[in-house]
Amino acid sequence: MKRRDFIQGVGALGLGAAVTSCASGSGEKGESAKKTGKAGADSPNILFVFADQFRKQALGFMKEDPVKTPNLDEFAKQSVVFENAVSSCPLCTPFRASLLTGRFPMSTGLTTNCQPGLAIELHEDEVCLGDVWKENGYQTAYIGKWHLECPELNKDIAPESGAKAWDALTPEGKRRHGFDFWYAYNTHDVHFDPHYWTGDSKEMIEPKKWSVSHETDVALDYLAKRDKSKPFSMVLSWNPPHPPFIAPEQLKGEYDLEGVEVRPNAKGDGEANIKGKAARQSYFAAVQSCDENFGRIMEYLEAEGIADNTILVFTSDHGEMLGSHNRMGKCVWYEEASNIPLMIRWPKTLRPGKKEILFQTYDFMPSLLGLMGLDVPERCEGEDFSSAIKGETKETRKTALLHEFICRPEPLATIGQGMSPWVENTYKLAKQGISWKDLGYRGVRTKTHTFVAVRSADGCTLEFRLYDNVSDKYQTSPVISKRPDYPKMRELMPELKAWLEKSHDPFSLEPTEA
């Protein structure tokens, strides 16, 4: 379908004037890191591995979930382990956009998932990690889930690539943001039957294998064939343990959860908790598969003799409630969703141990570039914690940002498929004069507390919640008030207001009731 036809289709829904392309963000051109020419044989490699919906409690050494992760447990002993790493907006697309750009959702325009009926995607003129790495002479690779494209069916009735539903091929060029080796897809949650696009081909690759193992195979093959005279930078993005909760049968067999205690905040007979019980076995097995394949990566780096000069990162975009507070999924301030695993190993530079840094999504880009000695783009809005990670300075940040933006209702694009239920819901609310910018929650997390302001679904009520995460580890007894009158709430309100201003967020904190 031609771009003109796409715009006409959007215009038929009454919102054509708001859309000039299936994109969002500032659209500014030309800004990027300086070409420092620093990459050489002695420059550090970086291998960034993140699993989707892998909660921090599912690390064996945390001794919370009954899961087996021997490789990640050993990796933790060799790494800087972050105790307060926060997925500020715990949802796939917002996290991924902020991870790569170091910018807030209101800055990139990616406040919600790229999904059916919605014309948003990562703008090609954003400056991403891959762009900076490439400019500095790195070999670059991206493998796995991307989820930063407008679904192709939003624009075309029959995409040549064969993409369906939420999926899309990312074409060669600026949209791949500096990643030269590309073996990826937008989003396609079929873990035993994944597909990918690579090179300049529009032909779908369908390996008929468990995605975690297959993507690790591809990553190790790439590393074996790389130019060993130059450093590499790779992002490996696994989809499991993201739903559907499925896993290799031999691993599921290792989890007989009969009689195993669930988290204290996951008890009850609610529908979500019942689903959580059914899902735990597969979730833990999928986590164990991630661990096994991460172990393969560790073994390769050691065998190749490059472990000492490779920054190896393991993290996740957000967690999974898995029945806690009678909820499934993410998109919530609770620790199971927002407190993510983060471990960084660089043997010759970083001393292993725990760090209490209040590290949030927007800090990944500047901190990783800082560790590598590369210039950080001026447009980046996160903070460079590389000195604190290396133990040279101390962190002074008091709070990290937590926020959820209810799915935006525009700009629409419904050529080859209709709107998702989330887009449809907020589209209806917009017709009633209720703005998506006024909905959801906004909050801050300290090293001891979580404070959130939660707006009702109709936008009429604002409720303040305060959790003491030390005395109430499972967050079951919050202080709830219509006004932020409690001492700790009053203490944290200026922090929350400052974060809203910094992140360009118009969300009102004015109480709606006395």
N, C-alpha and C positions, 0 to 999 in steps of 0.2 A: 504494500500500500504506500502511496506517495504521501509525503509530509503534508501536502495541501489537503488531501482527503482526510487525514487524521485530524487536522485542525477544524475542518468543516464538521466532522463527527462530534468533536468536543463542543463546537459552537451550537449544535443542535440541542445540547443540554442547557444552554443559557449561560455557559461559563467560558466561552471561547475567548473572550477578551482577556482573560487572566492567563492564558497559556500561549506561549510562543514556541515551545517545544516540549517534549516529554522530559523535562529537567527542572531542577530547582537549585537554589543557592545563589551566590552573588553574581556569578558569571564573569568575575574580573579576570583579566588575562595577564599573562606575562610575569607574574610574581612567582618566584621559586627560590630554593636555596641557591647560594652561590656555587659556582663550579670550582670547588676548591682543589680538585685534582688530587685528593688525599689518598684515594684507593691505590693500594699497592700490595705486594706479596705479604707484607707484615700487617696490613690492616685487618681488623677483626671481621670474621664472618658473623652473620646473624641468622639464626633459625628460629622463627617465631611460630609456635604451635598453639592453636587454641581450639578447644572443643566447644560445641554449642550446647548450652544448657547444663553444663557440668558444674554442679554446686560444690562449694568449698567443703561442705560436710562430708562429701563423698571421696575424700582423700583418706587412705587408711590410717596415716599417722595422726589424723585429727581425732581418731577413736570416737567417732560419732555414728556414722553409717556403718553397717556390718559389711564392708566392701574390701576386696583384696586389691591393693595397688602397690606391690613391692617395688616396682621400678620408680614410681613417683616418690615413694617413701625414701628410697635411696637418693634420688635426685634432690630431695629437700635437704638432706644432710650436706650436700655439696653446694647449696644455693643460698642466695638471699631470699628469705621467705617473708612475704608481706602479710602481716596480720590484719591490716585494715585496707585492703584493696576493694574499691567500690565500683560496681557497675552503676554509674549515675542514672542512666535511663535504661533499665534492664529489659531491652527488646533488641532483636537482631539488627535491623537496619540502623537505628540510631547509634548503637554501640559501634558497629563496623565503620560507619562514616566518621565518627569522632575518633576512633582508634587510628584511622589512616590520616586524618587531617589535623587532629588536635584541636578541633573546633566544636562549639556548642551546636545542638540541634537547631536552634533558631537561626544560627549562622549558615549552616549547610542547607537548611530547609527540610532536613530529614528527621522529622520529629516522630515519625511512625514508620511502619514497614512499607517497603515497596510492595504493592499488592494489586489484585484485580480492581480495575475501575479508577485507580488513582494515578495521575500523571506526575510522579516524582521519581527522581533517581539522582545519584551522585553526579554533580555537574562535572563535565570533562575538564573544566578549567580550575577545579580545586587542585591544590598542591598536596600530594599524598606521599606517604613513606616511600612507595615504589618510585615516584618521580625523583625524590631526593637521592635515593640510592643509585638510581641509574645515572643521574647527572654527575655523581661522584665516582663513576667508573665501576660500580658493582654489577656483577651478574645477578639478574633478578628473576624470581620465580614465584608464581602464585598457583597453589593447588587446592582444589576443594570448593567449598561453598563461598559465594560472593555476596549475594543478596543486596546489591546496590543498584540494580537495573529496574527500570519500568518493565513489567511483564510484556512480552512481545504481543500477546493476544489483546492487550489494551490498545494496540496500534494497528493490528493486522488480523484479518479473519483467518488466514492460513499462513503463518510464518514459514519461510523457507527452511529454517533450522529445525522445525518440528517442535519447538517449544510450546508447552501447554500450561494452562492455569497461571501460576505465579512465576513461571520460569522464563529465562531469556538468555540468548547468546550475547556475550559482550564482544563487539567487533574489535578487530585489531586497530591499534592507534591510540589516540588520547584517552579513550574510555577505559583502557587497561592500566592507565596511570603508572607507566614506567616498568611494568612487569613484562619482560621479554618472553619468558617461558610461561605459557598459559595453559592450564589444564583444569578447567573450572566450569561451573554452572551457576545460575542465579540462586534458585532455591527449588529443591525437588526432594521431598521427604520420603524417599523409597530406598531404604538403606541397603537392601539386598539386590536392588536393581537400579543402581545409580547410572547417571549418564553425564557426559562432559563434552566440551568443545575445546579444540586446541588449534594452534597455528592460525591460518587464515581460512580454514575449512568450515563450512556450515553443516558438515555431516556430523551427526550425533554419535559419540563413542559410547557403546553400551557393553561394559565388561562382564556383567552378570556376576558380580562379586560383592562381598561385604565391603561397604565403602571405606571404612577406616583402614582395613588391611590393604585394599587396592590403592588408595591415595598414598599410603606409606610406601608401597612398592614403587609408585611413580616418583615419589620424592627421592628415594634412595637410588633409583636408576638415574635420575637427573644429576644427583651429586656425584655418582660414579663417572658420568660422562662430561662433567663440567670442565672448563678451562682452569686447571689447577694453578696457573700463574696469576690468577686474579681472585679477589675475594668474592664471596657470594652472599646474597641476602634472599631468604626464602620465607614465605608465609604458607603454612600448612593449616588449612581450616577444615576440621572434621565436623560433620553434621551430628552423628550420635554423640551423647545420649539424648539429643532432641527427639521429641515424639515423631512418629509413633514409637512406643516403647517396645522395641524388638532387639534381639541380639542373637549371636551364634548359640545354637542349642547346647554345645558342649560347655559353654560358660554359664548358661542359665542353670545347668545341672549342678553347679557348685553352690547355688544359693537356695537352700531349703529354709524358708523364712518362717516356717511353723514354729511358734513359740518364741520367736525373736522379738524383743521389745522394739516398738516404733518410737519415734521421738515423742516426748511428752506432749508436745503441742500438735500431734497428729492423731490423737486418740479421739474416738467418737464414731458415730454411725452416719455422718453426713455423706452425701453422694460423692463429693470429691475425695474424702478419705477412703471410701470403699474402692474408688478407682485407683487411689494411691497404693492401696494394698496389692491390687492386681498388677500394678506397674512396677513395683519395687524390684522384683526379681529380674526383669528385663533391663531395668535402668542400671542396676548394679553390675549386671553382666556386660552391658555396653561400656560402662565405665572401666571395667576390668580389661576389655578389649583395647580401649584407648591406652591404658597403662602398658599392656603387652607391646603395642606398636610404638609407644614412646620409648620403651626399652630397646627396641630394634634401632631406633635413631641414635640413642646413647651408645650402643654397641658399635655402630658404624663410625661415629665420630672418633671413638677410641681407637678402633682398628685402623682408621685412616691417619691417625696421629694428628688430628686437627681439633680435638676437644678443648685443648688449652687456649686456642685462639678463636674459639667460636662462642659468641653470646647465645646461649640456648635459653629460650623462654617457654614456660608453660602457663597458660591461663585459660579463661573462658569468657564468653561475652556476657553471661549472666547465669544465675542458678535455676533451680527448679523446686517448687514448693512440695511436690510429691505427697500431698495430703496434709501438710502442716497448716494449721489454722483453717482446716477444711477447704483447702485450695489446691488446685493444680496450676502449673504454668509459672509465669514470671511476672513482670509488670507490676510489682508491688515492693514496698519498702522493707519488708521482712528480711532478716539475715539470710534465709535460705535462698532468696532470689537475688539480693543485691550485694552480698559479701562474696567476692569471687576468689578462686585460687589464683595466686600469682607467685611464681618462683623464677628467679633469674640466676643462671650460672655462667661465670666467666672466670675460670680457675686462677689465672695469673693476676687478675685485677680486683675481683670482688671477694671479700672475706665472707664465708658462709655464716649464716645466723639469721635471727629474726629481726625484722624492721617494723616499727609501729607507724610508719609514714601513712598519713591519710592520703592515699594514692587513688585518683579517680580516672575515669575513662579518658579524659582530655589530656592526661599527663603522659600517656604512652608514647605518642609521637615525639614530643620534645625530649623526653627522658631517654628514649632509645637513641635518638640522634646525638644527644649529649654524651652518652656513654661511648658512642662511636667516634666522637670528635668531629661531627659534621654540623654545619650551620642549620639552625632552625628557621623555617620560613617566618617572616614577620607576621603573616596572617594567622599563625597558630595562636590559640587562646589558652592552651594548657600551660603547665609549669614544668620546667626542667628540673627533675629531682636527681639527676645523675651524680652530683656531688654528694648528696645525702646517701644515695645508694652505695657509693664507694666509701662512705664513712668519713668524708672530708669535712662535711658540714652537718648541722642538725636541722631537722625539719621544724618549721615554725607554724605551719598551717594548723588552724584550730578545728576546721570543719571541712567535710566533703559534701558535695551537692547530691541530692536525690530528687529526681523528678520524673513524672509520667505525663505525657501529653496524650489525651484521648485522640483517637484517630482523626486526622484532619479530613474535611469533606470536599476539599478542592485543591488543585484543579482536577477535574474529572477527565477520564479517557476510557470510553466503553465501546470500542469499535468491535472487537471480536469476542468480548465477554462482558458480563455485567459487573456490578459493584460487589465487593465482598460485604459480608454482614456489618463489618465495622465501619466501612465507608458509608454504607447505606444508612446506618443509625445516625452518624453525625451529620450527614446530609439532611436528614429529617429535622434534627435539632437546629441546624443552621436556618432552615425555613421558619422555625419558631423563634428565631432571634437569639438563640443560645450559641455562643461562640466556643469552638473547641479550645481556644486559648484560655478560657476561664474554667475548664474542667480538669479532672485528674487530681494529682497531688504534687506538692512541692515540699521539700524538706532538706534537712542537713543531718549528717551523722558525725559524731565526735568519736573519740576512742572509747567512750563509756556510754553514750546516749544516742538515741534516734529521736528526732523531732520532726513531725510532718503536719502540714496543713492539707486537709482532704476536702475536696468540693464534691457535693452530691451530684448524682447523674443528671439532675435537672438544672444544676447551676445555682440553686436557691440557698443551699446551706453550706457553711464552712465549719469544719470541726478540727480542732487541734489535738494531736496525740503526742505523748511523751513516753518513751520507753527507756528504762534503766537497764542497759544490756549487761551490766555486771551482776546486779542483784536479781535480775529477772532475765536470765540467759535465753529463755525460750519465748520471750516477749508476749507473755500471756496476761500481764496485769498493767496495761498502760494507764497513765493519767489522761483522761479525756475531758475536754472543755470546749465550750462554744467561744470562749475568749482566752487568749494566752496570758492568764493571770498568775500562773504558778511561777515561782522564782526561776527555775531552770528554763521555762518557756520564755520568760522575759529576757533572760540572759542570751538565749539563742535566736530570738527574733531579729536583732540587728544583723546577725550572720546570714540568716535566710534572706533578708531584704537585700543585703549586699550581693549575694549570689544571684538573685533574680535580676538585679541591675546589670551585673557583669555578663550574665548569659542572655541578655536582651529579652527577658521574659515579662510580659505584661500582666501575669497572674496577680490578682488582687488578694492581699492578706487582711483586708478590712473585715472584721467580724460581721456576720449577717444577722446574729441574734444577740440580745443582751444576756 
